[in-house]
Amino acid sequence: MAAPDELFCWEGDFGLPSVSPDCLVVLAYAQFAGAPLKLRKICNPWRSPGGSLPSLRTNQKETLSRPSDIIIHLRKQKYNADFDLSAKEGADSLAFISLMEEKLVPAMIYTFWVEPKNYVDVTRRWYAEHMPFPLNFFLPGRMQRQQLEKLRLLRGDELLEAGEELEKELYHDATECMNLLSQRLGSQKFFFGDSPSSLDAYVFGHLAPILKTKLPNGRLQQHLKCLDNLSGFCTNILLLYFPRDGRESFSQKTSPPPEGGDFDHVPNKRRKQFLSALVALGAMLSYALLTGMVSIEHIQQQALEEPPDLQDMEPHEHQEQGDG
């Protein structure tokens, strides 16, 4: 029997199985289709086979990172949550997914990654607290820049700047999208009847973080909570397919996660901290040398007169950094 595919995704919090919308889409679809994946929840994207999350490593050692590519792969493996959809329902599903990408996703990026208080108090803080040192110092900022670039691409404006006018336009589009989704769902349990499909996975993956994350500026959340059927839709999926994540997210705060940082397997805590400090020091010294902030002058005779312990310090430091 072939080994199961491995899915790497961000850890969960706020009562969600993952804090990432893309990871939630893949997790939900895998649950709906009954795909037997080996799940690895981590907080260091560099430990995933693709260098980003989500990331699927197939039993053929192929790596997939886009949710759509992962879903297509699962369908090829006979795990198809859309098997019972008619041609019209399939077309409707693609249309609503495209609508969310155009109308809802930009507002989500703005809400979590651009709006100042939300980004500083929630998004950046969460990733900084959960990522291993020293990645937590620079990866959240890099992720924010990537999200801003994605927002500009979605809006088709390379010079896009944050502001009240942009915020108003994005939130208008997002609320309009949620209203259309609410109308399509109606009183049904799922969008196409009693069985969930890929559309349900996409809607859940994007709406659940809006519903569950506690944000200082929660305009989208307030509107979503006014749509009882969509709010209930997200809550029902959490109860039916991810019933333990509320308790798991609490236990993760009280005990260290099994998939930790790069230095978590070092037995001595002081040694781990020392190695981390050396890595950070080396990065700062390299940056200073490359930018010309610090220069090295070659001194011939004076170097021979230095005390032996000072002569030996530099090569010894490089050796320790290499060990780190």
C-alpha positions as a printed NumPy array, in Angstrom:
array([[  0.   ,   0.   ,   0.   ],
       [  1.41 ,   3.387,  -1.025],
       [  2.275,   5.897,   1.66 ],
       [ -0.235,   8.744,   2.016],
       [  0.512,  12.202,   0.682],
       [  1.841,  14.677,   3.243],
       [  0.113,  18.032,   3.684],
       [  2.052,  20.829,   5.371],
       [ -0.053,  23.753,   6.589],
       [ -0.097,  26.581,   9.082],
       [ -1.146,  25.755,  12.631],
       [ -4.62 ,  26.614,  13.816],
       [ -5.912,  29.166,  16.3  ],
       [ -9.1  ,  31.105,  17.084],
       [-10.988,  27.792,  16.948],
       [ -9.859,  27.153,  13.339],
       [ -7.857,  24.162,  12.063],
       [ -5.487,  26.644,  10.378],
       [ -5.091,  30.418,  10.38 ],
       [ -4.437,  30.462,   6.621],
       [ -7.362,  30.714,   4.168],
       [ -5.491,  28.683,   1.534],
       [ -4.718,  25.97 ,   4.086],
       [ -8.344,  25.951,   5.213],
       [ -9.519,  25.445,   1.62 ],
       [ -7.266,  22.392,   1.198],
       [ -8.068,  20.967,   4.638],
       [-11.802,  21.315,   4.071],
       [-11.696,  19.776,   0.592],
       [ -9.612,  16.836,   1.841],
       [-12.17 ,  16.241,   4.599],
       [-15.093,  16.5  ,   2.189],
       [-13.48 ,  14.081,  -0.284],
       [-12.172,  11.662,   2.351],
       [ -8.548,  11.998,   1.232],
       [ -6.201,  10.148,   3.635],
       [ -3.501,  12.8  ,   4.03 ],
       [ -0.697,  12.803,   6.578],
       [ -1.113,  16.224,   8.158],
       [  1.799,  18.289,   9.451],
       [  0.886,  21.585,  11.098],
       [  3.894,  23.872,  11.382],
       [  4.734,  27.553,  11.87 ],
       [  7.889,  27.66 ,   9.761],
       [  7.146,  27.68 ,   6.013],
       [ 10.818,  26.981,   5.293],
       [ 10.344,  23.506,   6.756],
       [  7.777,  22.623,   4.09 ],
       [  8.922,  20.917,   0.864],
       [  7.781,  23.888,  -1.222],
       [  9.044,  26.633,   1.077],
       [  5.489,  27.947,   1.532],
       [  2.206,  26.836,   3.065],
       [  0.1  ,  24.955,   2.182],
       [  2.401,  22.444,   0.541],
       [  1.58 ,  18.896,  -0.503],
       [  4.299,  16.279,  -0.929],
       [  2.864,  13.388,  -2.909],
       [  3.984,   9.798,  -2.519],
       [  5.748,  10.309,  -5.861],
       [  7.819,  13.1  ,  -4.233],
       [  6.085,  15.81 ,  -6.268],
       [  5.474,  19.112,  -4.475],
       [  2.315,  21.202,  -4.956],
       [  1.591,  24.532,  -3.264],
       [ -1.421,  26.184,  -4.916],
       [ -4.787,  25.043,  -3.458],
       [ -6.222,  24.541,  -6.959],
       [ -3.286,  22.304,  -7.93 ],
       [ -3.636,  20.27 ,  -4.733],
       [ -7.371,  19.805,  -5.329],
       [ -6.764,  18.722,  -8.945],
       [ -4.203,  16.188,  -7.703],
       [ -6.661,  14.787,  -5.157],
       [ -9.301,  14.46 ,  -7.877],
       [ -6.858,  12.446,  -9.981],
       [ -6.431,  10.16 ,  -6.982],
       [-10.218,   9.538,  -7.02 ],
       [-10.921,  11.869,  -4.103],
       [-13.493,  14.069,  -5.816],
       [-15.935,  16.099,  -3.763],
       [-17.57 ,  17.355,  -6.992],
       [-18.378,  13.917,  -8.359],
       [-22.152,  14.324,  -8.06 ],
       [-22.368,  17.86 ,  -9.489],
       [-24.154,  18.449, -12.768],
       [-22.497,  20.404, -15.572],
       [-24.446,  23.53 , -14.592],
       [-23.522,  23.157, -10.927],
       [-19.89 ,  22.732, -11.903],
       [-20.041,  25.93 , -13.954],
       [-21.755,  27.761, -11.087],
       [-19.039,  26.563,  -8.722],
       [-16.263,  27.958, -10.928],
       [-18.146,  31.241, -11.319],
       [-18.531,  31.763,  -7.568],
       [-14.9  ,  30.832,  -6.901],
       [-13.829,  33.433,  -9.489],
       [-16.178,  35.951,  -7.877],
       [-14.55 ,  35.412,  -4.486],
       [-11.084,  35.772,  -5.977],
       [-12.072,  39.071,  -7.562],
       [-14.302,  40.596,  -4.861],
       [-13.641,  38.942,  -1.498],
       [ -9.928,  38.094,  -1.49 ],
       [ -8.723,  41.716,  -1.982],
       [-10.783,  42.858,   1.003],
       [ -9.434,  39.972,   3.092],
       [ -5.851,  40.926,   2.228],
       [ -6.608,  44.516,   3.179],
       [ -8.323,  43.472,   6.417],
       [ -5.566,  41.184,   7.686],
       [ -2.396,  42.599,   6.108],
       [ -2.956,  46.307,   5.378],
       [ -5.389,  47.776,   7.928],
       [ -2.925,  49.133,  10.534],
       [ -4.445,  47.967,  13.817],
       [ -5.474,  44.568,  12.479],
       [ -2.006,  43.938,  11.054],
       [ -0.016,  45.17 ,  14.066],
       [ -2.242,  43.861,  16.867],
       [ -3.313,  40.533,  15.346],
       [ -1.673,  39.363,  12.112],
       [  1.95 ,  40.355,  12.685],
       [  1.758,  39.524,  16.382],
       [  0.385,  36.028,  15.729],
       [  3.082,  35.104,  13.215],
       [  5.853,  36.72 ,  15.285],
       [  4.792,  34.778,  18.377],
       [  4.46 ,  31.434,  16.593],
       [  7.422,  31.48 ,  14.201],
       [ 10.822,  30.287,  15.459],
       [ 13.602,  32.785,  16.163],
       [ 15.109,  34.508,  14.166],
       [ 12.532,  34.056,  11.368],
       [  9.909,  35.866,  13.412],
       [ 11.868,  39.1  ,  13.009],
       [ 11.64 ,  39.319,   9.232],
       [  9.234,  36.738,   7.771],
       [  5.993,  38.509,   8.839],
       [  7.164,  41.66 ,   7.048],
       [  8.106,  39.673,   3.964],
       [  4.706,  37.963,   3.996],
       [  3.006,  41.364,   4.217],
       [  4.926,  42.598,   1.149],
       [  3.897,  39.464,  -0.747],
       [  0.27 ,  40.042,   0.17 ],
       [  0.481,  43.678,  -0.936],
       [  1.899,  42.548,  -4.268],
       [ -0.941,  40.043,  -4.615],
       [ -3.458,  42.806,  -3.857],
       [ -1.952,  45.017,  -6.554],
       [ -2.116,  42.155,  -9.055],
       [ -5.736,  41.393,  -8.209],
       [ -6.665,  45.05 ,  -8.557],
       [ -4.553,  45.529, -11.682],
       [ -2.849,  48.59 , -10.224],
       [  0.901,  48.553,  -9.583],
       [  0.724,  51.945,  -7.835],
       [ -2.08 ,  50.939,  -5.479],
       [ -1.863,  52.77 ,  -2.155],
       [ -3.767,  52.135,   1.056],
       [ -6.305,  54.736,   2.071],
       [ -9.883,  55.411,   3.056],
       [-11.123,  55.424,  -0.542],
       [ -9.546,  52.052,  -1.342],
       [-10.831,  50.56 ,   1.91 ],
       [-14.377,  51.717,   1.168],
       [-14.277,  50.248,  -2.343],
       [-12.824,  46.911,  -1.218],
       [-15.348,  46.485,   1.586],
       [-18.216,  47.354,  -0.752],
       [-17.12 ,  44.631,  -3.193],
       [-16.651,  42.089,  -0.384],
       [-20.053,  42.687,   1.204],
       [-21.676,  42.44 ,  -2.21 ],
       [-19.913,  39.095,  -2.752],
       [-21.039,  37.793,   0.634],
       [-24.612,  38.83 ,  -0.103],
       [-24.546,  36.866,  -3.374],
       [-23.113,  33.814,  -1.616],
       [-25.81 ,  34.092,   1.045],
       [-28.527,  34.23 ,  -1.614],
       [-27.065,  31.188,  -3.407],
       [-26.806,  29.162,  -0.212],
       [-30.341,  29.983,   0.916],
       [-31.603,  27.526,   3.507],
       [-29.504,  24.62 ,   2.252],
       [-26.897,  22.893,   4.374],
       [-24.309,  23.173,   1.588],
       [-24.273,  25.087,  -1.676],
       [-25.432,  22.159,  -3.782],
       [-27.597,  20.241,  -1.357],
       [-26.684,  17.829,   1.405],
       [-23.101,  17.06 ,   0.328],
       [-20.188,  19.541,   0.418],
       [-18.224,  20.342,  -2.74 ],
       [-15.142,  22.327,  -3.715],
       [-17.208,  25.522,  -3.618],
       [-18.08 ,  24.835,   0.004],
       [-14.364,  24.361,   0.726],
       [-13.466,  27.69 ,  -0.891],
       [-16.266,  29.593,   0.831],
       [-15.434,  28.078,   4.221],
       [-11.703,  28.716,   3.784],
       [-12.274,  32.409,   3.15 ],
       [-15.199,  33.185,   5.443],
       [-14.18 ,  31.205,   8.543],
       [-11.137,  33.429,   9.33 ],
       [-13.334,  36.523,   8.979],
       [-15.91 ,  35.004,  11.321],
       [-13.586,  33.605,  13.999],
       [-10.573,  35.945,  14.186],
       [-10.861,  38.707,  16.79 ],
       [ -9.88 ,  41.883,  14.924],
       [ -9.85 ,  45.491,  16.197],
       [-11.422,  46.586,  12.901],
       [-14.06 ,  43.957,  12.189],
       [-16.219,  45.536,   9.508],
       [-16.291,  42.398,   7.367],
       [-16.99 ,  40.263,  10.422],
       [-19.924,  42.448,  11.427],
       [-21.478,  42.094,   7.983],
       [-20.872,  38.335,   7.893],
       [-22.546,  37.877,  11.266],
       [-25.615,  39.62 ,   9.861],
       [-25.872,  36.834,   7.26 ],
       [-27.136,  34.06 ,   9.502],
       [-27.008,  31.305,   6.912],
       [-23.353,  31.973,   5.99 ],
       [-22.315,  32.254,   9.637],
       [-24.142,  29.008,  10.421],
       [-22.562,  27.399,   7.354],
       [-19.048,  28.059,   8.698],
       [-19.971,  26.971,  12.221],
       [-21.555,  23.732,  10.997],
       [-18.476,  22.772,   8.967],
       [-16.264,  23.358,  12.008],
       [-18.52 ,  21.172,  14.153],
       [-18.932,  18.41 ,  11.572],
       [-15.426,  18.163,  10.121],
       [-13.09 ,  19.84 ,  12.646],
       [-14.733,  19.237,  16.034],
       [-11.523,  19.106,  18.072],
       [ -9.754,  22.199,  16.823],
       [-11.162,  24.483,  19.48 ],
       [ -9.597,  22.321,  22.168],
       [ -6.416,  21.776,  20.157],
       [ -5.863,  25.493,  19.717],
       [ -6.108,  25.915,  23.491],
       [ -3.683,  23.072,  24.187],
       [ -1.194,  24.503,  21.692],
       [ -1.001,  27.644,  23.831],
       [ -0.266,  25.675,  26.996],
       [  2.201,  23.15 ,  25.574],
       [  4.907,  23.419,  22.896],
       [  3.835,  22.212,  19.429],
       [  5.404,  18.988,  18.095],
       [  6.572,  20.689,  14.922],
       [  8.751,  23.482,  16.244],
       [ 11.574,  25.612,  14.971],
       [ 14.82 ,  24.534,  13.373],
       [ 16.628,  24.383,  16.732],
       [ 13.919,  22.614,  18.748],
       [ 15.782,  19.308,  18.705],
       [ 18.877,  20.778,  20.374],
       [ 18.812,  19.238,  23.874],
       [ 20.281,  22.187,  25.775],
       [ 18.126,  25.338,  25.877],
       [ 21.082,  27.65 ,  26.525],
       [ 22.96 ,  26.174,  23.607],
       [ 19.884,  26.675,  21.405],
       [ 19.691,  30.333,  22.387],
       [ 23.429,  30.766,  21.841],
       [ 23.259,  29.233,  18.362],
       [ 20.296,  31.44 ,  17.47 ],
       [ 22.174,  34.518,  18.626],
       [ 25.172,  33.533,  16.511],
       [ 22.961,  33.145,  13.447],
       [ 21.46 ,  36.592,  13.977],
       [ 24.888,  38.143,  14.668],
       [ 26.327,  36.565,  11.536],
       [ 23.462,  37.889,   9.425],
       [ 23.931,  41.415,  10.789],
       [ 27.708,  41.34 ,  10.258],
       [ 27.29 ,  40.052,   6.705],
       [ 24.771,  42.787,   5.938],
       [ 27.095,  45.45 ,   7.369],
       [ 30.05 ,  44.19 ,   5.311],
       [ 28.056,  43.937,   2.088],
       [ 26.587,  47.428,   2.415],
       [ 29.902,  49.032,   3.327],
       [ 28.762,  50.032,   6.809],
       [ 31.779,  48.141,   8.153],
       [ 35.063,  47.737,   6.296],
       [ 38.096,  45.57 ,   6.986],
       [ 41.54 ,  47.142,   6.63 ],
       [ 44.554,  44.909,   6.017],
       [ 47.266,  45.65 ,   8.593],
       [ 50.472,  43.717,   8.188],
       [ 52.936,  44.416,  10.973],
       [ 50.388,  45.539,  13.612],
       [ 48.405,  42.32 ,  13.313],
       [ 51.49 ,  40.32 ,  14.308],
       [ 51.775,  42.338,  17.506],
       [ 48.199,  41.694,  18.718],
       [ 47.775,  39.423,  21.779],
       [ 47.296,  35.741,  20.846],
       [ 43.756,  35.572,  22.249],
       [ 42.589,  38.418,  19.984],
       [ 44.22 ,  36.83 ,  16.929],
       [ 42.346,  33.596,  17.531],
       [ 38.921,  35.218,  18.124],
       [ 37.832,  35.795,  14.504],
       [ 38.475,  32.278,  13.095],
       [ 36.969,  30.764,  16.231],
       [ 33.821,  32.885,  15.731],
       [ 33.509,  31.804,  12.099],
       [ 33.873,  28.173,  13.153],
       [ 31.052,  28.489,  15.694],
       [ 28.819,  30.177,  13.128],
       [ 29.501,  27.33 ,  10.735],
       [ 28.523,  24.869,  13.417],
       [ 25.314,  26.839,  13.993]])
